[in-house]
Amino acid sequence: MVNIEQERELNSIAENEPTKVRLGKGFVKIGWQKRGTTRKCSNIYLDARKDDKTEDNVNCKVAAAMVLNGFFRIKFLYPILWRWYRYIKDYNDKELLNVVLEGKKKIPLTESYSITMLVQELRDTRQTMTRDEVSHFHPEQLSELKEQ
């Protein structure tokens, strides 16, 4: 039997409601991560790999991108917010961990994986099967092919 708290959580997921996460003494809201946000996080990681001086700033940068979560917000507020987190508030990794964990949970990967699998089947460069390979198919798969 599902209790009321589980129903509220399922409703929150269905409605794409942001989740409040503790950061320092306050809270920030983390919503479903948009494509621009995940792209920014990838860029932050790649930039940190080529420049050792920015390694300490990576966690603040990723947390700021996840909190802002939108193209224009990241474009205009990101440089200020990550520096605010790093130099003014001086958040440590333990405090930023909750923000990054919640942001990771809010990345809709199922659709992305489905599209990737479908695109794999659409390639015209993959090897076509020989008659012998086709004859080794399971009978139910062959019947499905005949029905189509």
Secondary structure by P-SEA (a helix, b strand, c coil): cccaaaaaaaaaaaabbbbbbbcccbbbbbccccaaaaaaaaaaaaaaaaccccccaaaaaaaaaaaacccccccccaaaaaaaaccccccccccaaaaaaaaaaaccaaaaaaaaaaaaaaccccccccaaaaaaccaaaaaaaaac
